[in-house]
Amino acid sequence: MPLHVRSIAISAAVLFFFGLSLIGWVSGLSPFTCCKRAVAGAIFAYIVTSCAVKAINAIVLNAMITNHMNQRKETKGAGRD
């Protein structure tokens, strides 16, 4: 079953946003600077995560198709004997 790209990417972006905000706040940066860096990090995390999940989906889908094709070959081969 393919993974849901958008929900996973949004979850990762939210985690990165709050994580970077917390790191900036602990470092003593101004709130505006923390916000800009956190938004940029969240956008980056969304893009990277969505690409990674799409790649994982492609690999899983390819494996499922290959498995199904192998099963059909086995059943056709068994019927001929």
Contacts in CASP RR format, 6 or more apart in sequence:
PFRMAT RR
TARGET T0000
AUTHOR 0000-0000-0000
METHOD contacts of the structure
MODEL  1
MPLHVRSIAISAAVLFFFGLSLIGWVSGLSPFTCCKRAVAGAIFAYIVTS
CAVKAINAIVLNAMITNHMNQRKETKGAGRD
2 57 0 8 1.000
2 60 0 8 1.000
2 61 0 8 1.000
3 53 0 8 1.000
3 56 0 8 1.000
3 57 0 8 1.000
3 60 0 8 1.000
5 50 0 8 1.000
5 53 0 8 1.000
5 54 0 8 1.000
5 57 0 8 1.000
6 50 0 8 1.000
8 49 0 8 1.000
8 50 0 8 1.000
8 53 0 8 1.000
9 45 0 8 1.000
9 46 0 8 1.000
9 49 0 8 1.000
9 50 0 8 1.000
9 53 0 8 1.000
10 46 0 8 1.000
12 45 0 8 1.000
12 46 0 8 1.000
12 49 0 8 1.000
13 41 0 8 1.000
13 42 0 8 1.000
13 43 0 8 1.000
13 45 0 8 1.000
13 46 0 8 1.000
13 49 0 8 1.000
14 42 0 8 1.000
15 45 0 8 1.000
16 38 0 8 1.000
16 41 0 8 1.000
16 42 0 8 1.000
16 44 0 8 1.000
16 45 0 8 1.000
17 38 0 8 1.000
17 39 0 8 1.000
17 41 0 8 1.000
17 42 0 8 1.000
17 45 0 8 1.000
18 38 0 8 1.000
19 38 0 8 1.000
20 34 0 8 1.000
20 37 0 8 1.000
20 38 0 8 1.000
20 41 0 8 1.000
20 42 0 8 1.000
21 34 0 8 1.000
21 35 0 8 1.000
21 38 0 8 1.000
24 33 0 8 1.000
24 34 0 8 1.000
24 37 0 8 1.000
24 38 0 8 1.000
25 31 0 8 1.000
25 34 0 8 1.000
29 37 0 8 1.000
END
